[in-house]
Amino acid sequence: MTATRGRGRPRDPGTDTAILTAALELFVERGVEGTSMEQVAKRAGVGKLTLYRRWSSKEELLAQAIEQEVSADISPSAADVQALAPREIVERLLPAAAETAASPGFRALVARILGSAVSHPELMEIYWRHYILPRRELAAALLRRAQQDGLVAADADLDVVIDMMAGAVTYRVLQPDPPDAAEMLRYLKAVYRQAGLYPAGP
């Protein structure tokens, strides 16, 4: 039995990248209210119908664009969480996480996301459900491994620990004098050390 070829042409990854990049740029520049599917299509150099074939709403498009920027090289895979020691995973990820968190673009993006959580809750609801929750589940799995290894207290509230780690980064990047990549790396090591996920030392 042979497989039936699907209808239509396969999606072009280059087109997807152009659309997501344009959507993120507009969101950071103008916020949710200042971004439209028409504007994204124009900046990406595609037809508006191309966007609607891929995303059913502006909020779904923006949520994916945000996640593509935020999660690149800073989130562990499910396979890594199962196979590697928690501290090894953290030591691998922290340099890239520090570079991302120290960038001006990330700072501007965080400010927009926080503002949109109140003014446009639908965007945050979609982003939370499709992207943040899966990453929180991976973080919880990592912390459970750390509990088994005796690195994190057995009775620790893992939701609180995750909030503390994520919230620390958000608070630090929005300060008037945000850290550069080297200082952010030092800070992240201190945060994860407090959580039990980074060894003592410099």
Protein Blocks (a to p, Z undefined) as FASTA:
>chain_A
ZZdddehjdddfklmmmmmmmmmmmmmmnommlpcfklmmmmnopafklmmmmpgbfklm
mmmmmmmmmmgopaccfklmmmpcfklmmmmmmmmmmmmmmpmklmmmmmmmmmmmmmmm
mlmmmmmmmmmmmmmmmmmmmmmmmmmnopacfkbcfklmmmmmmmmmmmmmmpmbdcdf
klmmmmmmmmmmmnopaccdZZ
